[in-house]
Amino acid sequence: MSEFINLNRIEYVITDACSGRCKHCSNGERSSRGESVRAEAAVDTVKKLARRFSVRSVMTFGGEPLLHWDTVCQIHRTARDCGIPRRQIITNGFFSKDEEKIDTAAEALCAAGVNDILLSVDVFHQEYIPLPPVISFAEALVRHKAPSLRAQPAWLVNENHENPYNTETKRLLQIFTDMGIRTNEGNNIFPSGNALKHLGEYFPAPDKIDLTALCGAMPYTTRLDEVSCIGINPNGDVNLCSVTIGNIYNKDILDIADEYNPHKNPALSAVLNGGAAALLQYAKGQGVTVDTGGCRSACGVCRTVMAALREKENVYGCDLRNANPARNQNNR
């Protein structure tokens, strides 16, 4: 067993391609080649990790995962056959306008063992994504008896914050409530990518960020030496927050897990022991000056510094620049 990895969850970014261009997206406007996770490699990874660890959950998201719903089904079917109890997908529900294709995909997801479907519904998605196909997809899932279907909103600041975005989100959610589809607690928008560009006024000023917060203290994160979840990108990269530790297309996933040791690297050790503040000090000692004025969270500072260090030298024996740091936090 890996000393620093004890997995209970695997997350697959099926594709960076998306049917929306949402202003709250943490991925920003970076271009996508539209590639998807290779199904065979993803299935192999599920099998091996399930044998080694007590994996309790597999999630697929994106981008828009249902642009490649056949791959999604293969992953979740394997997870079911491996005895992984929670098999989730987050989708905006818009991958086709063809009613027959929508129904076919919904039926296939249910048959593949997907048992928790989170449907992104909020003002940000619906600015670009038409409601009728999403409603048709939701109705098809109900028709095919999806075990769990919930609307998953993205809240600006938090659910109770009074702003016009949250007000419109609540109106949209009511449409699905009237269909008998309950609302999940959703998530608070992470200040990164498009969210920071278009909604920056709602996030803390840079001088109010607590840089002493230790690694794992921020939402959606865990310590880099207590890894319980990994993310796998369309290009095969295995990600832990802002760090890429290997690639499943050129190395066995179990070897990647066994060889991982964050304490052997001074940059990762710094952020583990002293947070972003210590990481900044380490970078300064290496002669690396980093402009963090555009960051609105300790995680944002960490990612920016890690990228700057990578430009100077390979700080961990892997390409930090290829990491998908936020893993689209605002669609999780």
N, C-alpha and C positions, 0 to 999 in steps of 0.2 A: 504494500500500500504506500502511496505517496505520503510523505511527511506533511506536506503543505496543501494537499488536495484531498478532500473527502466529499465527493459530489453527491448531491441529492437532486440536481436539476440540470438539464441541458436545454439551451436555447439556440434555435437555428434562425438566422436571418436568411430566409429563403431567397430573396432577391432585394436589391436596392431599387429596382424599378418600381414605380408606383403610379396609380391611376389618379393621384392628386398631387398638388403642389402646395401643401398647407403651410400657412405662415407661422404655425407653432412647431413645425418639424425640427427636431434636434439634429437631423442629418444635414440641414441646410440645402443649398442649391447645387451641391456637388454633382457632377455628371455621373450617370450610370450607364454601363455597357449593357445593362439588361440581363446579365448573366444570372444563373440560378445555382444553388447548391447542387452538386452532383448527387443524384439520388443514391447510387450504389455506395459511394463513400459515406454518405450520411447514415445509411442503413447499417453499414459495417461499424460505424462509430457507436451507434445506439447499442448494438449487440455487445460490443466489447466493454463499453462503460457499464452496461447493466450487469454484466457478469462480475466486474471488479468492484463496483460501488452499489450502495443501496439507493439507486436513482428512484425518486418518487414522482418526478414531473418532467415532461418534455413539452416545450413550447415552440411553436413556429410563428414567425411574424416577418415584418419587412421594413421598408417598402410595402408592397401589397403581395402577400404570400400566395393568394389565390390566382395570381397570374400564372402560377405553376402548381395548380392544385393537385395534379397527379403526383408530383414529388412530395407535397404535403401529405397526401394519403399514404404513400409508401413509408414515410418516416413514422407516422402515427400507427400504422398497422404493425410495424415492427415493434414499436414501444408497447403496444397492447400485447403482442405475442411474447414479449420479454417480461410481462407482468408489471410494467410501470403503471401505477394506478391513475395518475392525473395526466391527461393528454389535451393540451390547450392550443388554441390558435387565436391570435388577434388579427382581425381583418376589418377593412373599411367597408366590405361587402360589395364593392363595385369592381367587377372584373369582366363583366359582360352585360350587354343589354338584351341578349337573346334569352327568352324565358325558358326554352328547352335546355340550353347550356347551364343556366342558373340552377335549374332543378336537378340536372345530372350531377353537377358538382356538389350540391347539398346532399344528395343521396349518397354519393361516394364518400364524403366526409363522415357521415354517420356510420356507413358500413365499415369504414376503416378504423373505427373506434375512437374518433375524436369525441371527448365527453365534456368539454368545457369550451364554449365559443364566446369570445368577447368581441362584440360588434362596435367599432369606433363610431360614436355618434356625438357630435358637438358642432358648435358654430364654425370651427376651423375646418373640419372635414367637409361639412356641407356647403362651404363657400365654393368648393370645386367639384364636389361629388353629388350627383343628382340623387334625390331621395327615392324615386320610384324603383330603380333596380335594387337598391338596398332593402327596401320593404319587400320586394319580391323574393329576395334571397332569404330574408328573415322568415317569411311565410313558408318558403320551401323547407327550411330547417325544422320549423314547427310541424309541418306536414310529414316529414320523415322522422319525427320523434327524436330530435337532438336532445340528449340527456340534460344539457344545461346551455342556455342561451341568455346572455346578458348584454345590455348596452354598456359600453365602456367610454365615459366622457373624459375629456382633458379639461381640467379646471385651471383658470388663470389665477395665480397666487394660491387660492384654495377654494373649495366649494362655497364657503360662506362669504368670500370676498365679494363686495358689491361692485360690479363693473358690467358694461354692456355685453361683453363676450359671455360671461356666465349666465346672464339673463336670457340670452338667445339659446344657449345650450340647454337650459332648463325647459324652454318651450319645445325644443326639438325632442328632448327625452320624453316629454309627455305623450308624443305621438306613439312611441313604442310602448310606453306604459299602457296606453289605451288598447294596444294589441295584445296585452298580457305578458309583455317582455319586461322583466324587472331591470333595474339599473344597478350596476356594480358601483363600488365607491369611486372607481376611476383613478386618475393620477393627476398630480400637480405638475404643470408644465416646467420642464427643466430649462434653465437659461443657456441655451446653446443653439448654434445654427440659425435657422430662420427665426426661431423664437426670440433670440437675442436681437436679431436685426429688426424685427417688426414690432416686438413687444417689450423692448428693453426698459422702457419707463416703469414697468411693473416690478422689476427685479432690483435687489439691493445695489447701491452704489459700490464701486470697487473698494473704496476705503472702509466699507463696513463689513467686508468679508472676514470671517474668522479663519485665519490661515493656520491656527494651532490645532484645529480639529484633526484627530487622528484618522488614518486610513480606515475606511469602513464605517465612519460615522455618518456619512451623507446618505440621503435616500437612494435606494437601488444599488447600494454598494456593500461589499464585504471586504475584510482585510485581505491583502494579497498573500498572507501566509495562513489564511483560514478559508481557502477557496471551497465554496459549496456549489457554485454555478459557473459553467463556462458557456461562452457564446461562440458559435461557428458561423463564419461569413460565407457569402457566395463564392469567394475565391479560395475557400478552404482554410483561411486563417482561424486559429483558435485564440480567442480573446478573453482576457481578464481585465475588465475596465479598459484602461488606456494602453495595455500591454499585450502584444501578440507573442505567444510563447511557442508557436509552431504552426504547421500546416498539415491537415489530414490528407492532402493530395500527394505529399512527398515523404510523410513519416507516419508511423503507426501511432494512433492516439494514446495508447498505453505507454509507449516510450516517451511521448511528449509529457505526459503526466508524471512519470517516474523521474525525469530529468529536471523538473522544475524546482528551483530553489531561489526564492527572492532575496534571501539574506546574503547570497554570494555577490549580489550586485549593489554597489554603494548608493546608487540613485533610488532603487526600490527600498533598500534598507532605511534610507533617510526619510522617505515618506511614511514608512511603516512606524518609525519611532518618533518622528517629530512633525508629521503632517506636511502640508504644502510649504510651510515656513522653513522647515528643515531642508526640503528639497530645493527651495530657492537659494538657501545658503550653500548647499552642495554645488549647485550650478555656478554660483558666484565664484566659489573656490576653483572651479574648472575653467574660469575665464569666460563663462557663458552669461551674457546679459539678456534678460528676457523681458519684453514688454507685456505685462499682464493687465494693462489698463482696460482692455475689452472684456475681461473675465468677470463674471458675476457669481461665482461659486468657487469654493476651494478645489473642487474637482476640475473646474475649468482651468484654474491655475496649474494644477498638477499636469493636466494633459498638454498645456502649452509649454511648460518647462520640459516635459519628457520629449516632446517633438524637437525642441531646440537642442537638447542634449544629443538626440539622435543625429541631428545635422552635423554635430562636431565629431562624434564617434559612436560606434555601435555599443551602446551601454549595457545591452543584455544578450548579445549574440543573436538578436533577431531584429526585424525591421519594424520599429515602433511607428514609423510613418504610415504603414499599411493597416494599422489598427483602426477599427471602427469604434472610436472611444465611447460615444454615447449609446451605441447600439440602438439608436432611435428611442431614447428614453421616453419620449413623448408619445410613443405608440405602444408602450408596454403596459 
